[in-house]
Amino acid sequence: MNVCIVSGRLLKNAVARGTEPKTLTFTLENRYGSNGSEGSDKVTYVPCVMFNPTPEIEALLTTQGQNLQVELEGRIMGSNPEKERRFNTEVIVRNKSLAILGPPA
């Protein structure tokens, strides 16, 4: 089973593309490893894709998404390194699993 749960802040507003299926693409900034000292956090960037978002989620993430704290569930999908020169990994978000944890900072 391929399930992941990720939380973090959106780096910038999501981008909507297409109509059928409509997709939202965005990147989460995830900080971890803090031991209390300034500047000790490690940062990862998680590219995410959501298919056919609800109109409310689309409006929120495309207009007010930057720095929004969210948590989501999805599955990890990687590209085929034999067919492509670069290996890319992204999280495919389950539509009903996005939780808004806090307003933009």
JOFEN-V277780 format. One record per residue. N is the residue number from 1. RES is the residue in one letter. PSI is psi in degrees with one decimal (* if undefined). BURIAL is # if it has 24 or more other ideal C-beta (glycine too) atoms within 12 Angstrom, else .. Layout:
n=N res=RES psi=PSI burial=BURIAL
n=N res=RES psi=PSI burial=BURIAL
This chain:
n=1 res=M psi=135.0 burial=.
n=2 res=N psi=95.5 burial=.
n=3 res=V psi=134.6 burial=.
n=4 res=C psi=151.2 burial=#
n=5 res=I psi=126.7 burial=.
n=6 res=V psi=140.4 burial=#
n=7 res=S psi=150.2 burial=#
n=8 res=G psi=-171.3 burial=#
n=9 res=R psi=141.2 burial=#
n=10 res=L psi=131.9 burial=#
n=11 res=L psi=-40.1 burial=#
n=12 res=K psi=174.2 burial=.
n=13 res=N psi=145.2 burial=.
n=14 res=A psi=156.9 burial=#
n=15 res=V psi=126.3 burial=#
n=16 res=A psi=137.8 burial=#
n=17 res=R psi=147.6 burial=.
n=18 res=G psi=178.6 burial=.
n=19 res=T psi=-44.1 burial=.
n=20 res=E psi=99.0 burial=.
n=21 res=P psi=147.0 burial=.
n=22 res=K psi=139.6 burial=.
n=23 res=T psi=147.0 burial=#
n=24 res=L psi=131.3 burial=#
n=25 res=T psi=138.7 burial=#
n=26 res=F psi=165.4 burial=#
n=27 res=T psi=130.8 burial=#
n=28 res=L psi=138.9 burial=#
n=29 res=E psi=122.0 burial=#
n=30 res=N psi=123.5 burial=#
n=31 res=R psi=138.6 burial=.
n=32 res=Y psi=168.0 burial=.
n=33 res=G psi=16.2 burial=.
n=34 res=S psi=130.6 burial=.
n=35 res=N psi=20.5 burial=.
n=36 res=G psi=-16.4 burial=.
n=37 res=S psi=148.7 burial=.
n=38 res=E psi=132.9 burial=.
n=39 res=G psi=10.2 burial=.
n=40 res=S psi=-3.5 burial=.
n=41 res=D psi=142.3 burial=.
n=42 res=K psi=147.0 burial=.
n=43 res=V psi=134.9 burial=.
n=44 res=T psi=154.2 burial=.
n=45 res=Y psi=124.4 burial=.
n=46 res=V psi=108.2 burial=#
n=47 res=P psi=136.7 burial=#
n=48 res=C psi=148.9 burial=#
n=49 res=V psi=133.8 burial=#
n=50 res=M psi=127.2 burial=#
n=51 res=F psi=139.0 burial=#
n=52 res=N psi=60.4 burial=.
n=53 res=P psi=156.5 burial=#
n=54 res=T psi=155.0 burial=.
n=55 res=P psi=-35.3 burial=.
n=56 res=E psi=-45.7 burial=.
n=57 res=I psi=-42.2 burial=#
n=58 res=E psi=-47.3 burial=#
n=59 res=A psi=-43.5 burial=.
n=60 res=L psi=-49.9 burial=#
n=61 res=L psi=-27.8 burial=#
n=62 res=T psi=-21.2 burial=#
n=63 res=T psi=-33.6 burial=.
n=64 res=Q psi=21.5 burial=.
n=65 res=G psi=-32.7 burial=#
n=66 res=Q psi=127.9 burial=#
n=67 res=N psi=6.6 burial=.
n=68 res=L psi=130.1 burial=#
n=69 res=Q psi=120.9 burial=#
n=70 res=V psi=161.2 burial=#
n=71 res=E psi=138.5 burial=#
n=72 res=L psi=160.3 burial=#
n=73 res=E psi=142.9 burial=.
n=74 res=G psi=-161.9 burial=#
n=75 res=R psi=150.0 burial=.
n=76 res=I psi=132.4 burial=.
n=77 res=M psi=129.4 burial=.
n=78 res=G psi=153.3 burial=.
n=79 res=S psi=165.0 burial=.
n=80 res=N psi=112.0 burial=.
n=81 res=P psi=-18.5 burial=.
n=82 res=E psi=-27.2 burial=.
n=83 res=K psi=-19.4 burial=.
n=84 res=E psi=151.6 burial=.
n=85 res=R psi=-30.1 burial=.
n=86 res=R psi=145.2 burial=.
n=87 res=F psi=121.7 burial=.
n=88 res=N psi=142.9 burial=.
n=89 res=T psi=138.5 burial=#
n=90 res=E psi=162.8 burial=#
n=91 res=V psi=125.7 burial=#
n=92 res=I psi=111.9 burial=#
n=93 res=V psi=134.2 burial=#
n=94 res=R psi=132.2 burial=#
n=95 res=N psi=-37.6 burial=.
n=96 res=K psi=12.2 burial=.
n=97 res=S psi=12.7 burial=#
n=98 res=L psi=125.3 burial=#
n=99 res=A psi=130.3 burial=.
n=100 res=I psi=117.9 burial=.
n=101 res=L psi=-24.1 burial=.
n=102 res=G psi=160.8 burial=.
n=103 res=P psi=165.6 burial=.
n=104 res=P psi=144.9 burial=.
n=105 res=A psi=* burial=.
